[in-house]
Amino acid sequence: MADPNMTAMDLKIAFGLHYVVLFSAYAVLWFLCLFCLLPIGLGSERDPETGAPLNPQLGKKALWASVIAAVLWVAFYAFVGFGWLEI
């Protein structure tokens, strides 16, 4: 709830920070999902000089990370919306 003593400028700042927190939460969830997905499906084919995987499938993993992070973010947004979690 907003404090009744807040000025209009304070309310604008609080409103903007709400979206910054929500975007930051999505970014953190996306990177967490991506880093969890990186070792999956690498196989044993490696570059002999560097040891890097020949086909890491980064685009596919980034897409999956986006989908999973979106689902987790919706759950986070619901927790905030229902008041079970305060930001």
MOPEHU-V287743 format. One line per field, one symbol per residue. psi: psi as a letter, one per 30 degrees, with the letter a starting at -180 (. if undefined). burial: # if it has 9 or more other C-alpha atoms within 8 Angstrom, else .. A space follows every 10 residues. Layout:
BEGIN
psi: ???
burial: ???
END
This chain:
BEGIN
psi: kkkfgkleee eeeeeefeee eeeeeeeeee eeeefffefk gfagjlkfef gkkeifheee eeeeeeeeee eeeeeeeeee efgfkk.
burial: .....#.... #......#.. ##..##..## #.##..##.. .#...##... ..#....... ##.###.### .##...#.## .......
END
